[in-house]
Amino acid sequence: MNPLRHAIAAFVCAAALLLPAPPAAAAEAARPSFEAHSELFELVGRIRDGRLTLTLDDWASNEPISGARIEIDFAGHSRIAEAEADGTYTLDATPFAAPATYPLTITVIAGEQSDLLATDLVVGDSAAGATAAGIGGKEIGIAATLTLLAAVVAVRLRRRKGETA
């Protein structure tokens, strides 16, 4: 590998290391979710495309449970999830559109078993989550500076190579 390629590779690596990965909190704000469990059930909920999708599993075996009745109570409202063909349950997520912490009380009835689960659904500000998840101006400036510096080094190395040849 010639010196020019070494210099370019070094600057590309430096730029990649300086650009941070999105923080986990920002990713969570972008995709609100919750997890609740008891000795009987594990319930995971995730808001996506305007729907709250629920996955219900047996806590001990981790086997999916279909045909259950899942009722979610929050802020004096009650909603019953609809069973889907793929074994999940869904309901309209419109009531959770505003950024807030929604305390949820969830009643699960599956065959002879029933349980009451409690959890919080935290919905962050989508504009703040999108900014936090993306690359900020400082990181773009660093990357641009490193790219410019790599170009300057590349030109100088080419000139030196031309002078010595």
N, CA, C and O atoms as a DFTB+ gen file, in Angstrom:
660 C
 N C O
     1  1       0.853      -1.172       0.000
     2  2       0.000       0.000       0.000
     3  2       0.898       1.234       0.000
     4  3       1.840       1.317       0.788
     5  1       0.614       2.179      -0.869
     6  2       1.464       3.364      -0.936
     7  2       1.097       4.360       0.171
     8  3       0.040       4.224       0.786
     9  1       1.948       5.356       0.434
    10  2       1.705       6.317       1.519
    11  2       0.392       7.074       1.366
    12  3      -0.256       7.391       2.364
    13  1      -0.007       7.368       0.139
    14  2      -1.256       8.075      -0.092
    15  2      -2.442       7.256       0.424
    16  3      -3.325       7.784       1.099
    17  1      -2.449       5.987       0.103
    18  2      -3.545       5.123       0.564
    19  2      -3.515       4.959       2.076
    20  3      -4.569       4.881       2.707
    21  1      -2.317       4.903       2.673
    22  2      -2.208       4.830       4.127
    23  2      -2.832       6.065       4.769
    24  3      -3.581       5.955       5.739
    25  1      -2.525       7.224       4.230
    26  2      -3.044       8.474       4.786
    27  2      -4.561       8.535       4.668
    28  3      -5.247       8.903       5.621
    29  1      -5.078       8.179       3.514
    30  2      -6.530       8.205       3.313
    31  2      -7.216       7.211       4.247
    32  3      -8.231       7.539       4.862
    33  1      -6.677       6.015       4.357
    34  2      -7.272       5.001       5.244
    35  2      -7.250       5.471       6.690
    36  3      -8.212       5.246       7.424
    37  1      -6.164       6.122       7.114
    38  2      -6.067       6.611       8.493
    39  2      -7.117       7.675       8.766
    40  3      -7.744       7.673       9.825
    41  1      -7.313       8.587       7.815
    42  2      -8.297       9.643       8.029
    43  2      -9.729       9.108       7.992
    44  3     -10.583       9.585       8.740
    45  1      -9.997       8.148       7.152
    46  2     -11.335       7.544       7.120
    47  2     -11.628       6.853       8.449
    48  3     -12.730       6.971       8.984
    49  1     -10.638       6.129       8.981
    50  2     -10.819       5.461      10.278
    51  2     -11.030       6.476      11.394
    52  3     -11.886       6.283      12.258
    53  1     -10.256       7.554      11.379
    54  2     -10.404       8.588      12.401
    55  2     -11.794       9.214      12.342
    56  3     -12.420       9.435      13.379
    57  1     -12.276       9.498      11.137
    58  2     -13.608      10.083      10.983
    59  2     -14.680       9.127      11.498
    60  3     -15.626       9.552      12.162
    61  1     -14.536       7.849      11.196
    62  2     -15.520       6.862      11.645
    63  2     -15.544       6.752      13.165
    64  3     -16.608       6.569      13.756
    65  1     -14.389       6.862      13.795
    66  2     -14.329       6.770      15.250
    67  2     -14.891       8.011      15.933
    68  3     -15.407       7.922      17.047
    69  1     -14.798       9.156      15.284
    70  2     -15.286      10.387      15.891
    71  2     -16.792      10.544      15.788
    72  3     -17.382      11.286      16.573
    73  1     -17.428       9.870      14.846
    74  2     -18.868       9.978      14.703
    75  2     -19.538       8.981      15.642
    76  3     -19.418       7.771      15.451
    77  1     -20.244       9.484      16.658
    78  2     -20.826       8.581      17.645
    79  2     -22.056       7.852      17.118
    80  3     -22.749       8.323      16.216
    81  1     -22.302       6.693      17.708
    82  2     -23.535       5.958      17.410
    83  2     -24.679       6.674      18.120
    84  3     -24.453       7.335      19.133
    85  1     -25.892       6.556      17.613
    86  2     -27.015       7.192      18.289
    87  2     -27.170       6.642      19.695
    88  3     -27.041       5.435      19.900
    89  1     -27.444       7.502      20.670
    90  2     -27.629       7.009      22.029
    91  2     -28.846       6.095      22.125
    92  3     -29.819       6.264      21.391
    93  1     -28.783       5.132      23.027
    94  2     -29.891       4.186      23.196
    95  2     -31.169       4.911      23.592
    96  3     -32.259       4.535      23.160
    97  1     -31.039       5.943      24.409
    98  2     -32.223       6.687      24.843
    99  2     -32.923       7.336      23.656
   100  3     -34.153       7.392      23.619
   101  1     -32.161       7.825      22.692
   102  2     -32.763       8.444      21.515
   103  2     -33.488       7.406      20.680
   104  3     -34.567       7.679      20.154
   105  1     -32.915       6.228      20.552
   106  2     -33.569       5.167      19.795
   107  2     -34.876       4.765      20.468
   108  3     -35.871       4.508      19.790
   109  1     -34.876       4.711      21.775
   110  2     -36.098       4.364      22.495
   111  2     -37.157       5.446      22.337
   112  3     -38.346       5.145      22.230
   113  1     -36.723       6.716      22.323
   114  2     -37.686       7.794      22.142
   115  2     -38.313       7.723      20.766
   116  3     -39.481       8.071      20.594
   117  1     -37.549       7.275      19.788
   118  2     -38.072       7.170      18.442
   119  2     -39.048       6.009      18.306
   120  3     -39.977       6.082      17.502
   121  1     -38.855       4.943      19.073
   122  2     -39.734       3.774      19.027
   123  2     -40.187       3.422      20.440
   124  3     -39.570       2.586      21.100
   125  1     -41.259       4.053      20.906
   126  2     -41.708       3.774      22.275
   127  2     -42.083       2.303      22.447
   128  3     -42.706       1.698      21.574
   129  1     -41.692       1.748      23.586
   130  2     -42.019       0.353      23.867
   131  2     -42.111       0.146      25.364
   132  3     -41.721       1.009      26.151
   133  1     -42.632      -1.011      25.747
   134  2     -42.673      -1.387      27.156
   135  2     -42.563      -2.890      27.272
   136  3     -42.759      -3.625      26.303
   137  1     -42.247      -3.330      28.471
   138  2     -42.197      -4.755      28.796
   139  2     -42.797      -4.915      30.180
   140  3     -42.461      -4.167      31.098
   141  1     -43.677      -5.880      30.331
   142  2     -44.276      -6.182      31.631
   143  2     -44.336      -7.695      31.774
   144  3     -44.577      -8.415      30.805
   145  1     -44.113      -8.164      32.996
   146  2     -44.177      -9.610      33.186
   147  2     -44.623      -9.953      34.599
   148  3     -44.578      -9.135      35.518
   149  1     -45.050     -11.185      34.725
   150  2     -45.432     -11.761      36.010
   151  2     -44.912     -13.197      36.013
   152  3     -44.123     -13.570      35.145
   153  1     -45.342     -13.998      36.971
   154  2     -44.938     -15.408      36.994
   155  2     -45.606     -16.205      35.883
   156  3     -45.176     -17.314      35.564
   157  1     -46.667     -15.638      35.289
   158  2     -47.405     -16.335      34.229
   159  2     -47.086     -15.834      32.830
   160  3     -46.899     -16.632      31.911
   161  1     -47.023     -14.519      32.661
   162  2     -46.957     -13.936      31.329
   163  2     -45.811     -12.945      31.177
   164  3     -45.338     -12.349      32.145
   165  1     -45.381     -12.790      29.927
   166  2     -44.501     -11.696      29.543
   167  2     -45.182     -10.993      28.377
   168  3     -45.568     -11.626      27.394
   169  1     -45.322      -9.680      28.498
   170  2     -45.987      -8.895      27.470
   171  2     -45.043      -7.785      27.027
   172  3     -44.538      -7.020      27.848
   173  1     -44.813      -7.707      25.726
   174  2     -43.973      -6.659      25.160
   175  2     -44.833      -5.869      24.196
   176  3     -45.535      -6.442      23.362
   177  1     -44.776      -4.541      24.312
   178  2     -45.537      -3.668      23.430
   179  2     -44.617      -2.687      22.736
   180  3     -43.654      -2.199      23.328
   181  1     -44.917      -2.398      21.471
   182  2     -44.083      -1.474      20.691
   183  2     -44.994      -0.681      19.757
   184  3     -45.824      -1.254      19.051
   185  1     -44.831       0.639      19.762
   186  2     -45.602       1.479      18.850
   187  2     -44.849       1.598      17.533
   188  3     -43.671       1.954      17.490
   189  1     -45.568       1.287      16.464
   190  2     -44.984       1.379      15.124
   191  2     -46.117       1.636      14.129
   192  3     -47.133       0.941      14.144
   193  1     -45.940       2.613      13.289
   194  2     -46.914       2.936      12.241
   195  2     -48.314       3.175      12.790
   196  3     -49.296       2.720      12.204
   197  1     -48.414       3.885      13.910
   198  2     -49.711       4.245      14.465
   199  2     -50.443       3.130      15.178
   200  3     -51.600       3.297      15.566
   201  1     -49.782       1.983      15.359
   202  2     -50.399       0.847      16.049
   203  2     -49.522       0.434      17.216
   204  3     -48.295       0.491      17.128
   205  1     -50.138       0.023      18.296
   206  2     -49.432      -0.582      19.415
   207  2     -49.515      -2.087      19.200
   208  3     -50.592      -2.678      19.278
   209  1     -48.369      -2.697      18.931
   210  2     -48.310      -4.141      18.690
   211  2     -47.836      -4.823      19.961
   212  3     -46.834      -4.425      20.554
   213  1     -48.565      -5.852      20.375
   214  2     -48.275      -6.581      21.611
   215  2     -47.891      -8.018      21.293
   216  3     -48.480      -8.657      20.422
   217  1     -46.897      -8.510      22.012
   218  2     -46.502      -9.909      21.917
   219  2     -46.638     -10.505      23.303
   220  3     -46.040     -10.010      24.259
   221  1     -47.421     -11.564      23.415
   222  2     -47.674     -12.214      24.695
   223  2     -47.041     -13.596      24.697
   224  3     -47.287     -14.407      23.803
   225  1     -46.208     -13.860      25.729
   226  2     -45.537     -15.155      25.863
   227  2     -45.799     -15.736      27.241
   228  3     -46.088     -15.020      28.200
   229  1     -45.688     -17.065      27.311
   230  2     -45.693     -17.764      28.593
   231  2     -44.356     -17.460      29.271
   232  3     -43.299     -17.660      28.674
   233  1     -44.398     -16.978      30.513
   234  2     -43.168     -16.568      31.191
   235  2     -42.187     -17.725      31.371
   236  3     -40.985     -17.545      31.177
   237  1     -42.672     -18.892      31.732
   238  2     -41.796     -20.025      32.015
   239  2     -41.183     -20.622      30.754
   240  3     -39.992     -20.933      30.737
   241  1     -41.977     -20.787      29.700
   242  2     -41.486     -21.476      28.503
   243  2     -41.114     -20.539      27.348
   244  3     -40.473     -20.956      26.384
   245  1     -41.517     -19.289      27.455
   246  2     -41.301     -18.300      26.405
   247  2     -42.068     -18.637      25.122
   248  3     -41.756     -18.110      24.054
   249  1     -43.060     -19.507      25.227
   250  2     -43.897     -19.867      24.078
   251  2     -44.940     -18.767      23.858
   252  3     -45.513     -18.253      24.819
   253  1     -45.184     -18.408      22.602
   254  2     -46.211     -17.402      22.323
   255  2     -47.594     -17.894      22.736
   256  3     -47.898     -19.084      22.654
   257  1     -48.411     -16.969      23.176
   258  2     -49.783     -17.297      23.581
   259  2     -50.728     -16.589      22.621
   260  3     -50.690     -15.367      22.484
   261  1     -51.566     -17.360      21.966
   262  2     -52.572     -16.766      21.082
   263  2     -53.945     -16.991      21.689
   264  3     -54.124     -17.839      22.563
   265  1     -54.897     -16.230      21.221
   266  2     -56.279     -16.385      21.679
   267  2     -56.539     -15.804      23.059
   268  3     -57.542     -16.144      23.687
   269  1     -55.672     -14.946      23.539
   270  2     -55.861     -14.335      24.853
   271  2     -56.702     -13.063      24.721
   272  3     -56.902     -12.539      23.625
   273  1     -57.176     -12.595      25.845
   274  2     -57.870     -11.303      25.909
   275  2     -56.944     -10.364      26.652
   276  3     -56.585     -10.617      27.802
   277  1     -56.552      -9.273      25.994
   278  2     -55.648      -8.299      26.601
   279  2     -56.371      -6.960      26.648
   280  3     -56.752      -6.408      25.615
   281  1     -56.553      -6.450      27.855
   282  2     -57.216      -5.169      28.062
   283  2     -56.229      -4.208      28.705
   284  3     -55.628      -4.518      29.733
   285  1     -56.065      -3.044      28.097
   286  2     -55.126      -2.042      28.604
   287  2     -55.908      -0.855      29.136
   288  3     -56.715      -0.257      28.425
   289  1     -55.660      -0.522      30.398
   290  2     -56.293       0.626      31.045
   291  2     -55.252       1.711      31.265
   292  3     -54.154       1.436      31.749
   293  1     -55.599       2.950      30.908
   294  2     -54.716       4.085      31.120
   295  2     -55.549       5.357      31.186
   296  3     -56.477       5.538      30.398
   297  1     -55.225       6.223      32.111
   298  2     -55.866       7.530      32.256
   299  2     -57.393       7.454      32.173
   300  3     -58.030       8.298      31.544
   301  1     -57.964       6.450      32.805
   302  2     -59.411       6.314      32.813
   303  2     -60.009       5.736      31.541
   304  3     -61.232       5.651      31.421
   305  1     -59.183       5.344      30.602
   306  2     -59.645       4.737      29.346
   307  2     -59.288       3.257      29.343
   308  3     -58.314       2.830      29.965
   309  1     -60.092       2.495      28.635
   310  2     -59.839       1.068      28.522
   311  2     -59.923       0.662      27.053
   312  3     -60.858       1.041      26.348
   313  1     -58.937      -0.113      26.600
   314  2     -58.906      -0.601      25.225
   315  2     -58.633      -2.102      25.235
   316  3     -57.840      -2.591      26.040
   317  1     -59.295      -2.829      24.334
   318  2     -59.062      -4.262      24.204
   319  2     -58.294      -4.490      22.903
   320  3     -58.702      -4.018      21.842
   321  1     -57.186      -5.212      22.994
   322  2     -56.344      -5.484      21.833
   323  2     -57.006      -6.517      20.931
   324  3     -57.686      -7.431      21.398
   325  1     -56.794      -6.352      19.641
   326  2     -57.321      -7.292      18.650
   327  2     -56.259      -8.341      18.343
   328  3     -55.091      -8.014      18.139
   329  1     -56.677      -9.610      18.311
   330  2     -55.758     -10.694      17.962
   331  2     -55.508     -10.662      16.459
   332  3     -56.443     -10.523      15.670
   333  1     -54.237     -10.792      16.068
   334  2     -53.852     -10.804      14.663
   335  2     -53.507     -12.233      14.243
   336  3     -53.258     -13.088      15.093
   337  1     -53.491     -12.489      12.950
   338  2     -53.221     -13.823      12.421
   339  2     -51.814     -14.314      12.749
   340  3     -51.590     -15.519      12.863
   341  1     -50.856     -13.380      12.904
   342  2     -49.471     -13.782      13.168
   343  2     -49.199     -14.064      14.648
   344  3     -48.053     -14.292      15.035
   345  1     -50.256     -14.048      15.483
   346  2     -50.092     -14.349      16.900
   347  2     -49.860     -13.129      17.772
   348  3     -49.771     -13.251      18.994
   349  1     -49.761     -11.948      17.162
   350  2     -49.609     -10.719      17.940
   351  2     -50.987     -10.128      18.209
   352  3     -52.003     -10.636      17.735
   353  1     -50.999      -9.069      18.963
   354  2     -52.220      -8.340      19.282
   355  2     -51.953      -6.873      18.977
   356  3     -50.837      -6.396      19.183
   357  1     -52.957      -6.149      18.491
   358  2     -52.744      -4.741      18.165
   359  2     -53.908      -3.896      18.643
   360  3     -55.020      -4.376      18.861
   361  1     -53.602      -2.616      18.796
   362  2     -54.638      -1.627      19.032
   363  2     -54.143      -0.277      18.539
   364  3     -52.944      -0.070      18.355
   365  1     -55.061       0.616      18.333
   366  2     -54.747       1.946      17.819
   367  2     -53.879       2.686      18.841
   368  3     -54.197       2.711      20.030
   369  1     -52.787       3.287      18.371
   370  2     -51.863       3.991      19.265
   371  2     -52.128       5.488      19.325
   372  3     -51.349       6.226      19.929
   373  1     -53.216       5.952      18.708
   374  2     -53.528       7.378      18.710
   375  2     -53.575       7.972      20.124
   376  3     -53.090       9.088      20.311
   377  1     -54.130       7.285      21.123
   378  2     -54.157       7.876      22.470
   379  2     -52.762       8.113      23.064
   380  3     -52.628       8.843      24.047
   381  1     -51.736       7.509      22.484
   382  2     -50.375       7.657      23.001
   383  2     -49.527       8.576      22.111
   384  3     -48.299       8.497      22.130
   385  1     -50.182       9.447      21.333
   386  2     -49.463      10.288      20.375
   387  2     -48.658      11.395      21.053
   388  3     -47.582      11.751      20.572
   389  1     -49.150      11.935      22.141
   390  2     -48.452      13.044      22.806
   391  2     -47.288      12.524      23.640
   392  3     -47.395      11.473      24.272
   393  1     -46.175      13.259      23.645
   394  2     -45.048      12.858      24.491
   395  2     -45.459      12.884      25.963
   396  3     -45.882      13.919      26.477
   397  1     -45.335      11.755      26.625
   398  2     -45.712      11.638      28.038
   399  2     -45.318      10.258      28.540
   400  3     -44.897       9.392      27.773
   401  1     -45.465      10.075      29.841
   402  2     -45.331       8.756      30.446
   403  2     -46.743       8.273      30.752
   404  3     -47.477       8.907      31.509
   405  1     -47.107       7.160      30.162
   406  2     -48.445       6.597      30.325
   407  2     -48.378       5.391      31.244
   408  3     -47.880       4.341      30.839
   409  1     -48.874       5.515      32.490
   410  2     -48.948       4.328      33.353
   411  2     -50.044       3.398      32.814
   412  3     -51.180       3.820      32.598
   413  1     -49.686       2.143      32.603
   414  2     -50.619       1.177      32.045
   415  2     -50.925       0.081      33.056
   416  3     -50.031      -0.413      33.743
   417  1     -52.183      -0.288      33.140
   418  2     -52.613      -1.464      33.887
   419  2     -53.192      -2.421      32.855
   420  3     -54.133      -2.081      32.138
   421  1     -52.626      -3.615      32.785
   422  2     -52.971      -4.545      31.714
   423  2     -53.541      -5.825      32.312
   424  3     -52.910      -6.466      33.151
   425  1     -54.739      -6.186      31.871
   426  2     -55.369      -7.431      32.290
   427  2     -55.198      -8.446      31.169
   428  3     -55.572      -8.189      30.024
   429  1     -54.629      -9.602      31.504
   430  2     -54.422     -10.669      30.528
   431  2     -55.225     -11.882      30.976
   432  3     -55.086     -12.350      32.106
   433  1     -56.068     -12.387      30.076
   434  2     -56.822     -13.615      30.337
   435  2     -56.509     -14.575      29.196
   436  3     -56.820     -14.301      28.037
   437  1     -55.893     -15.699      29.538
   438  2     -55.539     -16.713      28.542
   439  2     -55.997     -18.064      29.073
   440  3     -55.376     -18.645      29.963
   441  1     -57.091     -18.549      28.511
   442  2     -57.649     -19.822      28.980
   443  2     -58.068     -19.721      30.437
   444  3     -58.867     -18.857      30.798
   445  1     -57.531     -20.601      31.276
   446  2     -57.862     -20.637      32.704
   447  2     -57.011     -19.662      33.517
   448  3     -57.278     -19.442      34.698
   449  1     -55.991     -19.078      32.892
   450  2     -55.071     -18.202      33.615
   451  2     -55.394     -16.735      33.360
   452  3     -55.809     -16.351      32.266
   453  1     -55.194     -15.932      34.389
   454  2     -55.364     -14.485      34.242
   455  2     -54.376     -13.783      35.167
   456  3     -53.951     -14.334      36.182
   457  1     -54.028     -12.579      34.799
   458  2     -53.071     -11.825      35.597
   459  2     -53.243     -10.344      35.318
   460  3     -53.800      -9.938      34.298
   461  1     -52.749      -9.554      36.250
   462  2     -52.773      -8.111      36.145
   463  2     -51.327      -7.635      36.079
   464  3     -50.533      -7.939      36.970
   465  1     -50.978      -6.886      35.025
   466  2     -49.618      -6.393      34.841
   467  2     -49.636      -4.867      34.902
   468  3     -50.623      -4.234      34.525
   469  1     -48.546      -4.289      35.374
   470  2     -48.420      -2.834      35.423
   471  2     -47.078      -2.432      34.829
   472  3     -46.055      -3.072      35.074
   473  1     -47.101      -1.358      34.041
   474  2     -45.873      -0.852      33.420
   475  2     -46.102       0.587      32.992
   476  3     -47.217       1.101      33.085
   477  1     -45.045       1.234      32.523
   478  2     -45.137       2.589      31.971
   479  2     -44.721       2.565      30.511
   480  3     -43.728       1.935      30.146
   481  1     -45.483       3.253      29.688
   482  2     -45.117       3.466      28.297
   483  2     -44.615       4.898      28.212
   484  3     -45.375       5.839      28.442
   485  1     -43.348       5.066      27.884
   486  2     -42.743       6.395      27.790
   487  2     -42.652       6.779      26.322
   488  3     -41.962       6.132      25.534
   489  1     -43.363       7.848      25.972
   490  2     -43.336       8.356      24.610
   491  2     -42.615       9.694      24.653
   492  3     -43.085      10.647      25.274
   493  1     -41.457       9.753      23.980
   494  2     -40.669      10.980      23.958
   495  2     -41.111      11.887      22.840
   496  3     -41.926      11.511      21.997
   497  1     -40.558      13.100      22.840
   498  2     -40.821      14.063      21.786
   499  2     -40.164      13.568      20.512
   500  3     -38.943      13.418      20.476
   501  1     -40.940      13.308      19.457
   502  2     -40.389      12.725      18.234
   503  2     -39.387      13.656      17.569
   504  3     -38.424      13.179      16.969
   505  1     -39.579      14.957      17.655
   506  2     -38.615      15.886      17.048
   507  2     -37.293      15.828      17.797
   508  3     -36.230      15.816      17.176
   509  1     -37.347      15.791      19.125
   510  2     -36.116      15.709      19.917
   511  2     -35.447      14.364      19.706
   512  3     -34.220      14.283      19.635
   513  1     -36.245      13.302      19.606
   514  2     -35.680      11.976      19.382
   515  2     -34.998      11.885      18.036
   516  3     -33.945      11.259      17.914
   517  1     -35.588      12.505      17.013
   518  2     -34.986      12.453      15.685
   519  2     -33.674      13.220      15.657
   520  3     -32.716      12.791      15.014
   521  1     -33.624      14.367      16.357
   522  2     -32.383      15.137      16.399
   523  2     -31.321      14.389      17.173
   524  3     -30.168      14.326      16.747
   525  1     -31.699      13.817      18.312
   526  2     -30.721      13.103      19.124
   527  2     -30.231      11.850      18.418
   528  3     -29.079      11.454      18.594
   529  1     -31.083      11.222      17.627
   530  2     -30.684       9.993      16.955
   531  2     -29.805      10.264      15.743
   532  3     -29.033       9.401      15.326
   533  1     -29.921      11.454      15.182
   534  2     -29.146      11.781      13.993
   535  2     -27.774      12.320      14.349
   536  3     -27.400      12.393      15.520
   537  1     -27.039      12.693      13.327
   538  2     -25.714      13.266      13.523
   539  2     -25.879      14.763      13.657
   540  3     -26.550      15.390      12.837
   541  1     -25.279      15.342      14.675
   542  2     -25.383      16.769      14.923
   543  2     -24.406      17.567      14.080
   544  3     -23.556      17.001      13.392
   545  1     -24.533      18.893      14.140
   546  2     -23.686      19.788      13.377
   547  2     -22.216      19.665      13.738
   548  3     -21.354      19.772      12.865
   549  1     -21.915      19.441      15.014
   550  2     -20.521      19.314      15.442
   551  2     -19.851      18.114      14.774
   552  3     -18.726      18.217      14.286
   553  1     -20.548      16.977      14.755
   554  2     -19.986      15.773      14.143
   555  2     -19.804      15.940      12.642
   556  3     -18.822      15.458      12.077
   557  1     -20.753      16.625      11.989
   558  2     -20.632      16.871      10.556
   559  2     -19.429      17.770      10.290
   560  3     -18.694      17.556       9.326
   561  1     -19.224      18.776      11.141
   562  2     -18.077      19.662      11.000
   563  2     -16.761      18.920      11.154
   564  3     -15.816      19.165      10.403
   565  1     -16.692      18.018      12.120
   566  2     -15.478      17.220      12.324
   567  2     -15.210      16.346      11.109
   568  3     -14.079      16.262      10.633
   569  1     -16.258      15.695      10.610
   570  2     -16.091      14.824       9.442
   571  2     -15.654      15.623       8.223
   572  3     -14.796      15.174       7.463
   573  1     -16.238      16.808       8.028
   574  2     -15.865      17.646       6.893
   575  2     -14.415      18.108       7.009
   576  3     -13.685      18.115       6.018
   577  1     -13.997      18.492       8.213
   578  2     -12.619      18.920       8.435
   579  2     -11.645      17.784       8.155
   580  3     -10.616      17.992       7.512
   581  1     -11.963      16.586       8.631
   582  2     -11.083      15.447       8.384
   583  2     -11.018      15.094       6.898
   584  3      -9.960      14.721       6.391
   585  1     -12.134      15.212       6.215
   586  2     -12.137      14.931       4.785
   587  2     -11.271      15.938       4.035
   588  3     -10.501      15.571       3.148
   589  1     -11.407      17.210       4.402
   590  2     -10.588      18.247       3.777
   591  2      -9.108      18.024       4.069
   592  3      -8.268      18.155       3.179
   593  1      -8.795      17.688       5.307
   594  2      -7.410      17.415       5.687
   595  2      -6.856      16.219       4.906
   596  3      -5.708      16.241       4.464
   597  1      -7.676      15.179       4.739
   598  2      -7.238      14.008       3.967
   599  2      -6.960      14.398       2.518
   600  3      -6.005      13.906       1.916
   601  1      -7.788      15.281       1.954
   602  2      -7.573      15.723       0.577
   603  2      -6.271      16.508       0.453
   604  3      -5.529      16.330      -0.513
   605  1      -5.987      17.380       1.432
   606  2      -4.745      18.161       1.415
   607  2      -3.537      17.237       1.501
   608  3      -2.571      17.401       0.757
   609  1      -3.592      16.267       2.408
   610  2      -2.483      15.322       2.548
   611  2      -2.310      14.518       1.263
   612  3      -1.182      14.275       0.833
   613  1      -3.391      14.115       0.660
   614  2      -3.315      13.338      -0.578
   615  2      -2.650      14.143      -1.686
   616  3      -1.808      13.619      -2.416
   617  1      -3.022      15.414      -1.816
   618  2      -2.422      16.267      -2.848
   619  2      -0.932      16.447      -2.586
   620  3      -0.128      16.359      -3.514
   621  1      -0.554      16.699      -1.331
   622  2       0.865      16.890      -1.003
   623  2       1.674      15.618      -1.269
   624  3       2.790      15.680      -1.786
   625  1       1.101      14.471      -0.913
   626  2       1.817      13.218      -1.167
   627  2       1.982      12.973      -2.662
   628  3       3.020      12.475      -3.096
   629  1       0.975      13.316      -3.448
   630  2       1.090      13.152      -4.906
   631  2       2.186      14.068      -5.471
   632  3       2.973      13.682      -6.335
   633  1       2.201      15.306      -4.939
   634  2       3.231      16.247      -5.412
   635  2       4.617      15.747      -5.067
   636  3       5.527      15.806      -5.894
   637  1       4.785      15.251      -3.837
   638  2       6.085      14.716      -3.424
   639  2       6.498      13.539      -4.294
   640  3       7.654      13.417      -4.699
   641  1       5.538      12.685      -4.568
   642  2       5.818      11.525      -5.404
   643  2       6.260      11.967      -6.785
   644  3       7.162      11.373      -7.374
   645  1       5.610      13.034      -7.314
   646  2       5.966      13.560      -8.616
   647  2       7.345      14.197      -8.612
   648  3       8.073      14.122      -9.602
   649  1       7.718      14.847      -7.457
   650  2       9.031      15.492      -7.379
   651  2      10.145      14.466      -7.308
   652  3      11.216      14.692      -7.870
   653  1       9.927      13.347      -6.635
   654  2      10.973      12.343      -6.472
   655  2      11.113      11.435      -7.689
   656  3      12.125      10.751      -7.841
   657  1      10.103      11.426      -8.553
   658  2      10.148      10.521      -9.711
   659  2      10.976      11.042     -10.825
   660  3      11.103      10.387     -11.859
